[in-house]
Amino acid sequence: MGTDKGLVSYDGVHFTLYPFDENLSNSVNSIQEDENGVIYCKNFSNQIYFLSNERLNLDKAFNDLISKKKLSIVDFSVLGKQKVLLTSNQFFGIASNKHFVIYQSNLVENDFYHLSYNTVSNEFYISSLDNILSFKNKKLQNKIKVKNGGNILEFHQGTLCYSAKSIENKVKVGDSFINLSNLKQTVINKITSCESDLWICSNDGVFEINLDKKKAENEFLKGKRVSDIVRDNEGNHWISTLDNGLFFMPNKSLKNLSIQQIDEQKKPNFSRVKIAKNGHFFVATSTGCVYEFDKNGNQILKYQSENNFEIEFITLHNDLILTSAAIFKVGNPKPISEKKLYFGKEVVIDSYGNLFIASSSYAGLLASDFKKHLIIPKNYKSYNFRNFGINTSFLCFRERRARTVFFDKISNIYYVAYNDDLYYYDNYGKANIIKLPNNEPIIASEIIQNNDGSLWIATTQKGIMQIKNQKVVQHLTAKNKLTSNNCRRIEIDSEKLWILNDKGIEIYNFKTKEIKNASANLCMKGITINDFVVSNNTVAFITNEGVFYTNKNIVDTDFVPQFEFTNLWVNNNKIPFKNHIVLDYDENTIQIDFRTIHYKSLGDYKYEYRIKNSSNTWNAISSQTPNVKFESLKSGNYIFQIRVKYDNRTTKIKELSFEVKKPFWLQWWFILFEVITLGFIIYFVNKNAVLRTKKKQEVKEQLALSQITALRSQMNPHFMFNVLNSVQGLIYSNQKSKASEYLGKFSDLMRKILEASDKKEITVEKEFEMLEMYVSLEKSRFDNDFEYTFSLPIGLDLSQYKIPSMIIQPFVENAIKHGLMHKKGAKELHIIAEIVTDYWHFTVEDNGVGRTKSEQINKNFKSHNSFATKAIDTRIALINKIATSKIEIQIEDKLSNSNESLGTKISILIPVKII
């Protein structure tokens, strides 16, 4: 489409405005397509463009010629495998980007006006003031002398058509002139050939030329300045106007009911339409009139009421025409209700011949002769009479605004749709209310009856309801079937329910329970349907552009949506389509663009897509969504499938296959490399583990050796010598029993030490038993000035705790040997055991001479050997190497305020271990 914004395309859902490469004006016209499908157009600044890669690009050959010669363009063409350019006095051809003059006008021919191409004879035609010239193979072939030149040219199936662009309205097709009696005092803008159809676009609408009758008829868009009409592949027609935009006409077979001999400025609006049994149309207007047309659309009679207001309903009953403004007899243009009466919103006839009326303030019964001959149904005499006009009264059911009424002739029940509830009056004259299952009121706009006796109710807010035996048995809403809940009119036709809502006309099939959009095949897009009727094979409807009718079966015409992939984006970069697309592992964000051409659906369709090899579930998106995007796809093979769903049908599946390769670390060669590398790692780890195990075994052996060494050092030779001297002295002093006791303790101690020597760990209980024996034997070497104490945890079973064997004894021995042995006066030794935060705290505390003085004393003895101390240090270091929790030794020198030694305190911290 050429617009004042530029070149625009429309696919039935989306409008696309194409940007210019460079331009002096946005407005474009003269849109053409060459044999390769390339679109051309020109703007109002004499620049010619072609569409490529979604942009309008300047055509170099055309524009070089225009700018070089400073030409003013009349028209151009890219048809017939050649490019030609028409100015006001020259006709140029372009080949291989070089231009040449085909023809130069003379003073007699004057200016050129129009250019057209005959695809049958491969000739170009040019109109001038007095002639129509034809050219073939760059040569002038013929001149046709014409009157009133400056003609619009067109070819229809090889036949030349032309007309002067004036109000004289002469159109010639071949050798025949067309009867243009419908076109009076209007300008013809274009003659357009649409395959088998030929159209006249004028300032008073568009007309189809009946070539058999040689007459312009079948008018559309009367009063609008139509510039062009085209036909698409679905058979739809698109009509462009100069002032009112673009119109979509899906059905060319629409016929128009036009009022004859009336001033267009005084033309009334149409309000209601009905079709009689004989096929005649009755159309009501906004001025209180009813027009009758025969089944061929010819106007027969005008019925004029005395009320100059809009007619709100038409009811046909036998030979009566009942309206809100008056009641007529067919064939009589004057009303039989002579008074200026208002018959309300609806009137129907009951079984007694009474008029059942829905008015703006009541609902009730009125005598059909407007006198007092009302036949009151049995059990209805309790209702009151109210005045209707001057000498007439009616039986009032309820004083409340009524919207519509219906009389069920099968059950003789009266139904009234008030503005607050739906009532029915039964055979007993009782008023009853029908509500929805949730007890909400039903505010009906129309009531009709099906062949099975059930009622269908249209509402303006809650959709459509079916009622059987005064109960709602089915409810159609926008949530389950309809496109809108605002339903104004309904009609029943055989097995279908026709519904008029604010979205157009829809058809509900009683058997399939499916809804079909009928507006797509009935009416022009952009035109509102206000009323309709279905009778026999005809559907007629009132719009803001007039009254139209056609064969009702046109709604069953179906065209399959045309789907295509348009673009493929990988990581936001556009790539070409291939049969099978292979992508690297990091090219895993994919967007697939697509488009569907299906004008008749008016965008009322959905896309369904899936990845075939990963899910069987179809995902639905609206027609407004033109693409699907996948992000962070895993490596693998994918088959993208998509289809279009419309009217509960689907198109054939379209597929796009692509592969996202695995990253290099998942490729077979890399996996093999990883396996080999892993094998080497396992080998070296295993080898290292064996070395560590061997080293640990060596540490254990060193530990065992250390234990033996420490055992050897537990009892130094001085201790053993002193013990034996003590025993000898007791024997010499004839204290044999005491000597025997002393020697027994010594032997018990030696036995326990030997028992513990082959064990890594012993219980705390046994450790302290040995310590008790050892310290008691050492005490015998001192005078009575040596005292010792053992402090153990109360309530703790020491036999359940393990520590390294003979770990404390060397520290006790050092305390005695180096701390207390050299001290004068009272000597004290305290051995304490306690658990603090998962650690045993063993404390050996003495009041000896201290470490500093002891070292000085030991220096005087060259034979001093520190082997025991070194052995225990080595042992603890070895234990800590293979243990998770370490043994800690803390030594504290106790000092007085005058910095004199008060002894030594040793803390041995060993992790608690329970048997």
PEVEN-V920957 format. One line per field, one symbol per residue. phi: phi as a letter, one per 40 degrees, with the letter a starting at -180 (. if undefined). psi: psi as a letter, one per 30 degrees, with the letter a starting at -180 (. if undefined). Layout:
phi = ???
psi = ???
This chain:
phi = .cbcchcbbbbgbbcbcccccaabaccbafcbbcccgccbabbcbgbbbbcafgbcbccccccccccccfcbccaaabcgfabbbbbcabbbbbafgbbaccabcbcccfccbababccccfbcbbbbcbbbbbbafgbcbabbcbcfcgccbabbfgccbaaccaccfbbbbgbbcccbccbbfbcccabbcbfcbbbbcbcbhbbccccccfacafcbfcgbccbaabbcccgcbbbcbcbbgbbbbcbccdbbcbccfbcdcbccccbaabbcccgccbbcbcbgbbbbbcccgccbabbbccbcbcccabbcbfbbbcbccabbbdgbccccccccbbcgcabbbcccgcccbbbcbaaabbcccgbcccccddgbcccccbcbgcbbbbcccacadbcababcccbfbcbbcccbacbbbcccgccbbbbcdcgccbbcbabbbcccgcbbbcbcbbgbbbbbfgbcbabbbccbbccaccbbbbbbbfbbbcbbbcbhbbbbccccgbbbccccbbbcchbccbaaabafbbbbabbcbhbbaacccccccbbcdcbacbabbbfgbcbccbcabbbccccbbbbbcaabbacccfgcabcbbacdcbaccccbbcccccabbbbfcccicbbcbaabbafgbbcccbbbbabbcccdcbccccccdcccccccccccccccccccccccccccccccccccccccccbcddcccccccccccccccgbcccccccccccccccccccccccbcbbccccdccccccccccccccbcccbbbbbbbccgbccccbbadcfccdccccccccbbcccccgcbbbbbbbabbfgbcbcbbbbbccgccccccccccbcccbccccccccccccccccbbcbccbbbbbccbcccgccbhbbbbbbbdcbcc
psi = kklffakklkgfekkkkklleklfkeklahklkafggkkllllgghkkllkkhgljkkjeeefeeeeeghljkellkglhglklkkafgljllkkhgkllkekklafefalkelklkjfefhkkkkkaefljkkkkhgkkelkkkllhahlkklkjhfkkklkkilgfijkkjbgkkkjhffjkhlkkekkkkicfkklkklghakkkjjfefhkkaiklhkfkjkflklkaffglkkkklffgakkkjfjfgkkkjkklhkkefgklkkelklklfggkkjkllfgglkkkklfggkkelkkklfkhlkkflkkkjcgkjklfflklkkfjfkkfjfliljgbfkklkaffgljjkjlfflkakkkfggaghkjklkggffllklkjbegklljkekikkkellkkjfeghkkkkjlgfljlkjafggkklkkllfgglljjkfkklklfgflkkkklffgbkkkkkhgkjfkjklffeelfkfijeklkkjcgkjkkjaffaklkkjeefglkkjffffelkkfkkkfllkkkcgkkklklfgaklllkfffffkkkkkjkkkelkkjhgkkllklekkkllegigjkkjklkkjieffhgillkklljegfkfkkkkllffjglkkkkhklklkkjkkklkkkhglllkkkljklkjlllffgleeeeeeeeeeeeeeeeeeeeeeeeeeeeeeeeeeeeeeeeeeeeffejleeeeeeeeeeeeeeeeggieeeeeeeeeeeeeeeeeeeeffgkeklleeeefeeeeeeeeeeefflaggkklkkjlkkgkjffgkklkkhfeeeeeeeeeefefegkkakkkkkkkklkjigkkjkkjklhafleeeeeeefffjfgkkgeeeeeeeeeeeeefegkeklkkkkkkjkklfggkkgakjkkjjkkkkk.
